[in-house]
């Protein structure tokens, strides 16, 4: 069982990182092999809406912009499940998460075969370090994303500084349960 955890905060010791570590612990406790990716440490530019809005992403499911997106996107094929964790900025995902997910949506949403995400389990986490405002709109944005790419939405978790102690446990238990459910189903990517 292979799980990819994507975080997207420049703060490597903050709430988003703590959420990623909790997910990693839970997934590993259930026996998963875990790869963590911090999108802020990747060179991923914004979607350019190439060729009147649809470049090679529509038919070839490849982004024309050459950066770290291509390798990260291709590597998703070998994973059974994902945990996507973003800080909440202005009621939405972080800029690094939006850059990655905007391009991911364009490359995956219309893909009819060999999707890297379709029917795979995903946990979405919105980590609001300040007031906690914006969690719902951020999670709604993540829900739309994973609906477009036809992922199997396992859970949506909002975390604030006020509730982080029990929510970190929720994330750990959620990742653990997601892997356990998949293991019982016999999910395996070759």
C-alpha positions as YAML, in Angstrom:
chain: A
units: angstrom
residues:
- id: 1
  name: UNK
  ca: [0.00, 0.00, 0.00]
- id: 2
  name: UNK
  ca: [1.50, 3.33, -1.10]
- id: 3
  name: UNK
  ca: [0.31, 6.69, 0.22]
- id: 4
  name: UNK
  ca: [1.42, 10.12, -0.94]
- id: 5
  name: UNK
  ca: [1.06, 13.01, 1.49]
- id: 6
  name: UNK
  ca: [1.16, 16.44, -0.13]
- id: 7
  name: UNK
  ca: [1.71, 19.49, 2.09]
- id: 8
  name: UNK
  ca: [1.83, 23.05, 0.86]
- id: 9
  name: UNK
  ca: [3.19, 25.47, 3.43]
- id: 10
  name: UNK
  ca: [6.47, 27.34, 3.50]
- id: 11
  name: UNK
  ca: [6.52, 26.82, 7.29]
- id: 12
  name: UNK
  ca: [8.13, 23.42, 7.82]
- id: 13
  name: UNK
  ca: [7.44, 23.51, 11.59]
- id: 14
  name: UNK
  ca: [3.88, 24.84, 11.61]
- id: 15
  name: UNK
  ca: [0.37, 23.45, 11.77]
- id: 16
  name: UNK
  ca: [0.38, 22.13, 8.18]
- id: 17
  name: UNK
  ca: [3.60, 20.21, 8.81]
- id: 18
  name: UNK
  ca: [2.16, 18.79, 12.05]
- id: 19
  name: UNK
  ca: [-0.89, 17.60, 10.10]
- id: 20
  name: UNK
  ca: [1.38, 15.95, 7.52]
- id: 21
  name: UNK
  ca: [3.36, 14.19, 10.24]
- id: 22
  name: UNK
  ca: [0.14, 12.97, 11.88]
- id: 23
  name: UNK
  ca: [-1.09, 11.55, 8.55]
- id: 24
  name: UNK
  ca: [2.28, 9.90, 7.97]
- id: 25
  name: UNK
  ca: [2.24, 8.28, 11.40]
- id: 26
  name: UNK
  ca: [-1.30, 6.94, 10.92]
- id: 27
  name: UNK
  ca: [-0.67, 5.57, 7.44]
- id: 28
  name: UNK
  ca: [2.57, 3.90, 8.55]
- id: 29
  name: UNK
  ca: [0.85, 2.41, 11.62]
- id: 30
  name: UNK
  ca: [-1.55, 0.70, 9.20]
- id: 31
  name: UNK
  ca: [1.37, -0.67, 7.17]
- id: 32
  name: UNK
  ca: [1.59, 1.81, 4.29]
- id: 33
  name: UNK
  ca: [4.70, 3.00, 2.53]
- id: 34
  name: UNK
  ca: [4.52, 6.78, 2.71]
- id: 35
  name: UNK
  ca: [6.07, 9.47, 0.55]
- id: 36
  name: UNK
  ca: [5.77, 13.05, 1.73]
- id: 37
  name: UNK
  ca: [5.98, 15.92, -0.75]
- id: 38
  name: UNK
  ca: [6.10, 19.58, 0.26]
- id: 39
  name: UNK
  ca: [4.78, 21.50, -2.75]
- id: 40
  name: UNK
  ca: [6.64, 24.59, -1.59]
- id: 41
  name: UNK
  ca: [9.88, 22.74, -2.22]
- id: 42
  name: UNK
  ca: [8.87, 21.91, -5.80]
- id: 43
  name: UNK
  ca: [9.26, 24.19, -8.81]
- id: 44
  name: UNK
  ca: [5.64, 24.24, -10.01]
- id: 45
  name: UNK
  ca: [4.35, 27.27, -11.90]
- id: 46
  name: UNK
  ca: [0.80, 28.41, -12.42]
- id: 47
  name: UNK
  ca: [-1.45, 27.10, -15.18]
- id: 48
  name: UNK
  ca: [-1.16, 29.29, -18.28]
- id: 49
  name: UNK
  ca: [-4.45, 28.16, -19.90]
- id: 50
  name: UNK
  ca: [-2.46, 27.45, -23.07]
- id: 51
  name: UNK
  ca: [-3.91, 27.40, -26.61]
- id: 52
  name: UNK
  ca: [-7.22, 29.18, -25.98]
- id: 53
  name: UNK
  ca: [-7.59, 27.53, -22.59]
- id: 54
  name: UNK
  ca: [-6.68, 23.96, -23.46]
- id: 55
  name: UNK
  ca: [-3.18, 22.93, -24.33]
- id: 56
  name: UNK
  ca: [-1.92, 19.38, -24.32]
- id: 57
  name: UNK
  ca: [-3.62, 18.87, -20.95]
- id: 58
  name: UNK
  ca: [-7.03, 18.26, -22.55]
- id: 59
  name: UNK
  ca: [-6.19, 15.45, -24.97]
- id: 60
  name: UNK
  ca: [-2.72, 14.29, -24.03]
- id: 61
  name: UNK
  ca: [-3.15, 14.81, -20.27]
- id: 62
  name: UNK
  ca: [0.30, 16.36, -20.12]
- id: 63
  name: UNK
  ca: [1.02, 19.93, -19.12]
- id: 64
  name: UNK
  ca: [3.07, 21.95, -21.62]
- id: 65
  name: UNK
  ca: [4.85, 23.90, -18.88]
- id: 66
  name: UNK
  ca: [8.16, 22.18, -18.12]
- id: 67
  name: UNK
  ca: [8.92, 22.13, -14.41]
- id: 68
  name: UNK
  ca: [8.58, 19.72, -11.46]
- id: 69
  name: UNK
  ca: [4.87, 19.13, -12.12]
- id: 70
  name: UNK
  ca: [5.45, 16.48, -14.81]
- id: 71
  name: UNK
  ca: [7.46, 14.11, -12.61]
- id: 72
  name: UNK
  ca: [5.24, 14.60, -9.57]
- id: 73
  name: UNK
  ca: [2.08, 14.06, -11.63]
- id: 74
  name: UNK
  ca: [3.47, 10.91, -13.28]
- id: 75
  name: UNK
  ca: [4.61, 9.52, -9.92]
- id: 76
  name: UNK
  ca: [1.01, 9.64, -8.64]
- id: 77
  name: UNK
  ca: [0.21, 6.56, -10.76]
- id: 78
  name: UNK
  ca: [2.00, 4.28, -8.31]
- id: 79
  name: UNK
  ca: [0.08, 5.47, -5.24]
- id: 80
  name: UNK
  ca: [-3.09, 3.93, -3.83]
- id: 81
  name: UNK
  ca: [-4.20, 6.93, -1.76]
- id: 82
  name: UNK
  ca: [-3.43, 10.56, -1.05]
- id: 83
  name: UNK
  ca: [-3.60, 13.02, 1.81]
- id: 84
  name: UNK
  ca: [-3.60, 16.66, 0.68]
- id: 85
  name: UNK
  ca: [-2.90, 19.23, 3.37]
- id: 86
  name: UNK
  ca: [-2.96, 22.97, 2.82]
- id: 87
  name: UNK
  ca: [-2.85, 25.99, 5.04]
- id: 88
  name: UNK
  ca: [-5.88, 28.22, 4.62]
- id: 89
  name: UNK
  ca: [-5.01, 31.50, 2.90]
- id: 90
  name: UNK
  ca: [-7.85, 33.93, 2.29]
- id: 91
  name: UNK
  ca: [-10.40, 31.11, 2.57]
- id: 92
  name: UNK
  ca: [-8.68, 28.93, -0.01]
- id: 93
  name: UNK
  ca: [-5.71, 26.62, -0.55]
- id: 94
  name: UNK
  ca: [-2.19, 28.01, -0.45]
- id: 95
  name: UNK
  ca: [-0.70, 29.33, -3.67]
- id: 96
  name: UNK
  ca: [1.57, 26.30, -4.06]
- id: 97
  name: UNK
  ca: [-1.41, 23.95, -3.60]
- id: 98
  name: UNK
  ca: [-3.50, 25.94, -6.10]
- id: 99
  name: UNK
  ca: [-0.70, 25.94, -8.69]
- id: 100
  name: UNK
  ca: [-0.35, 22.17, -8.42]
- id: 101
  name: UNK
  ca: [-4.05, 21.32, -8.20]
- id: 102
  name: UNK
  ca: [-5.08, 23.67, -11.03]
- id: 103
  name: UNK
  ca: [-2.71, 21.84, -13.35]
- id: 104
  name: UNK
  ca: [-3.63, 18.45, -11.91]
- id: 105
  name: UNK
  ca: [-7.33, 19.12, -12.56]
- id: 106
  name: UNK
  ca: [-6.66, 20.07, -16.19]
- id: 107
  name: UNK
  ca: [-4.54, 16.96, -16.83]
- id: 108
  name: UNK
  ca: [-6.82, 14.51, -15.00]
- id: 109
  name: UNK
  ca: [-10.43, 15.77, -15.27]
- id: 110
  name: UNK
  ca: [-11.04, 14.67, -18.88]
- id: 111
  name: UNK
  ca: [-8.77, 11.63, -18.81]
- id: 112
  name: UNK
  ca: [-10.83, 8.60, -19.81]
- id: 113
  name: UNK
  ca: [-8.20, 5.90, -19.25]
- id: 114
  name: UNK
  ca: [-5.22, 5.40, -16.98]
- id: 115
  name: UNK
  ca: [-6.13, 8.16, -14.58]
- id: 116
  name: UNK
  ca: [-3.63, 8.63, -11.78]
- id: 117
  name: UNK
  ca: [-6.33, 9.76, -9.32]
- id: 118
  name: UNK
  ca: [-9.70, 8.33, -10.34]
- id: 119
  name: UNK
  ca: [-11.30, 6.11, -7.69]
- id: 120
  name: UNK
  ca: [-8.32, 6.52, -5.36]
- id: 121
  name: UNK
  ca: [-8.94, 7.50, -1.74]
- id: 122
  name: UNK
  ca: [-8.16, 11.08, -0.72]
- id: 123
  name: UNK
  ca: [-8.20, 12.85, 2.62]
- id: 124
  name: UNK
  ca: [-8.35, 16.65, 2.37]
- id: 125
  name: UNK
  ca: [-7.07, 18.75, 5.28]
- id: 126
  name: UNK
  ca: [-7.42, 22.53, 5.62]
- id: 127
  name: UNK
  ca: [-5.16, 23.91, 8.36]
- id: 128
  name: UNK
  ca: [-6.08, 27.42, 9.47]
- id: 129
  name: UNK
  ca: [-3.34, 28.75, 11.70]
- id: 130
  name: UNK
  ca: [-5.00, 32.04, 12.55]
- id: 131
  name: UNK
  ca: [-8.66, 32.69, 13.28]
- id: 132
  name: UNK
  ca: [-9.94, 29.47, 11.76]
- id: 133
  name: UNK
  ca: [-12.02, 31.42, 9.30]
- id: 134
  name: UNK
  ca: [-12.04, 30.09, 5.76]
- id: 135
  name: UNK
  ca: [-11.82, 26.38, 6.56]
- id: 136
  name: UNK
  ca: [-15.21, 25.56, 5.04]
- id: 137
  name: UNK
  ca: [-14.59, 27.45, 1.79]
- id: 138
  name: UNK
  ca: [-11.12, 25.88, 1.50]
- id: 139
  name: UNK
  ca: [-12.49, 22.37, 2.01]
- id: 140
  name: UNK
  ca: [-15.27, 23.14, -0.50]
- id: 141
  name: UNK
  ca: [-12.62, 24.09, -3.06]
- id: 142
  name: UNK
  ca: [-10.82, 20.83, -2.37]
- id: 143
  name: UNK
  ca: [-14.08, 18.91, -2.71]
- id: 144
  name: UNK
  ca: [-14.68, 20.43, -6.16]
- id: 145
  name: UNK
  ca: [-11.16, 19.50, -7.22]
- id: 146
  name: UNK
  ca: [-11.50, 15.87, -6.18]
- id: 147
  name: UNK
  ca: [-14.97, 15.65, -7.73]
- id: 148
  name: UNK
  ca: [-13.55, 16.86, -11.06]
- id: 149
  name: UNK
  ca: [-10.77, 14.26, -11.05]
- id: 150
  name: UNK
  ca: [-13.17, 11.53, -9.84]
- id: 151
  name: UNK
  ca: [-11.22, 10.68, -6.69]
- id: 152
  name: UNK
  ca: [-12.89, 8.74, -3.88]
- id: 153
  name: UNK
  ca: [-13.22, 11.33, -1.12]
- id: 154
  name: UNK
  ca: [-12.47, 9.57, 2.17]
- id: 155
  name: UNK
  ca: [-12.64, 12.55, 4.55]
- id: 156
  name: UNK
  ca: [-12.46, 16.34, 4.87]
- id: 157
  name: UNK
  ca: [-10.81, 17.67, 8.03]
- id: 158
  name: UNK
  ca: [-10.55, 21.27, 9.21]
- id: 159
  name: UNK
  ca: [-7.88, 22.10, 11.78]
- id: 160
  name: UNK
  ca: [-7.25, 25.27, 13.79]
- id: 161
  name: UNK
  ca: [-4.83, 26.20, 16.55]
- id: 162
  name: UNK
  ca: [-7.75, 25.84, 18.99]
- id: 163
  name: UNK
  ca: [-8.65, 22.27, 18.04]
- id: 164
  name: UNK
  ca: [-5.30, 20.98, 16.81]
- id: 165
  name: UNK
  ca: [-4.69, 18.56, 19.70]
- id: 166
  name: UNK
  ca: [-7.65, 16.36, 18.92]
- id: 167
  name: UNK
  ca: [-7.66, 17.07, 15.18]
- id: 168
  name: UNK
  ca: [-4.06, 15.86, 14.81]
- id: 169
  name: UNK
  ca: [-5.28, 12.60, 16.35]
- id: 170
  name: UNK
  ca: [-8.24, 12.66, 13.93]
- id: 171
  name: UNK
  ca: [-5.85, 13.02, 10.98]
- id: 172
  name: UNK
  ca: [-3.66, 10.18, 12.28]
- id: 173
  name: UNK
  ca: [-6.67, 7.93, 12.82]
- id: 174
  name: UNK
  ca: [-8.18, 8.96, 9.47]
- id: 175
  name: UNK
  ca: [-5.03, 8.06, 7.53]
- id: 176
  name: UNK
  ca: [-4.75, 4.82, 9.47]
- id: 177
  name: UNK
  ca: [-8.37, 3.90, 8.73]
- id: 178
  name: UNK
  ca: [-8.07, 4.84, 5.05]
- id: 179
  name: UNK
  ca: [-5.11, 2.48, 4.64]
- id: 180
  name: UNK
  ca: [-6.87, -0.24, 6.65]
- id: 181
  name: UNK
  ca: [-9.99, 0.01, 4.47]
- id: 182
  name: UNK
  ca: [-7.91, -0.19, 1.31]
- id: 183
  name: UNK
  ca: [-5.91, -3.13, 2.68]
- id: 184
  name: UNK
  ca: [-9.13, -5.01, 3.45]
- id: 185
  name: UNK
  ca: [-10.29, -4.38, -0.12]
- id: 186
  name: UNK
  ca: [-6.98, -5.76, -1.39]
- id: 187
  name: UNK
  ca: [-6.07, -2.57, -3.25]
- id: 188
  name: UNK
  ca: [-2.63, -2.73, -4.80]
- id: 189
  name: UNK
  ca: [-0.92, -0.79, -7.57]
- id: 190
  name: UNK
  ca: [1.65, -2.79, -9.52]
...
